[in-house]
Amino acid sequence: MSVFIVPSIIFLSVCIIGGLGGLFVVRSYVKDTDAIVKVGNGAVIGLITGVIIAVTSGVIGILWQFIDPTLAERVMEATMNAVDSMGEMDSAQRDAMMDQMMANDPSKLSTQLMSMGINAAVLGIVNMITGMIGASIFSKKEEEL
């Protein structure tokens, strides 16, 4: 059994929850307003939802650096220990991996802002799709009114 199973499951769960935000927001909007939401409007609602999720997550990550400044270093150490425990990597590969991880130091503000931008784009697109699906599923049709 791999050491990465639990973190992978947690990461996948967070991605699914973050990706379904557009669907849930469109559902909530339709339920509260009884409005007809076209697919394009669902896409806009989903896009905005995804960007808000990404920015909020990024700001929390930046603020967390003040609470626990050693978090990024401990995560990198834990990752390297997990890789070492698998025993499939020689010392040269391990050093190259460590150098690459240190080059993209997650405790730097520039790295966090770049990560926030990438997350905003990815979650924006995913939530745009789920917002369109939500508009198709939950919006009342003109015949129903």
Secondary structure as GFF3:
##gff-version 3
##sequence-region A 1 145
A	DSSP	alpha_helix	5	19	.	.	.	ID=ss1
A	DSSP	alpha_helix	21	33	.	.	.	ID=ss2
A	DSSP	alpha_helix	39	67	.	.	.	ID=ss3
A	DSSP	alpha_helix	71	86	.	.	.	ID=ss4
A	DSSP	alpha_helix	91	103	.	.	.	ID=ss5
A	DSSP	alpha_helix	109	138	.	.	.	ID=ss6
A	DSSP	three_ten_helix	142	144	.	.	.	ID=ss7
###
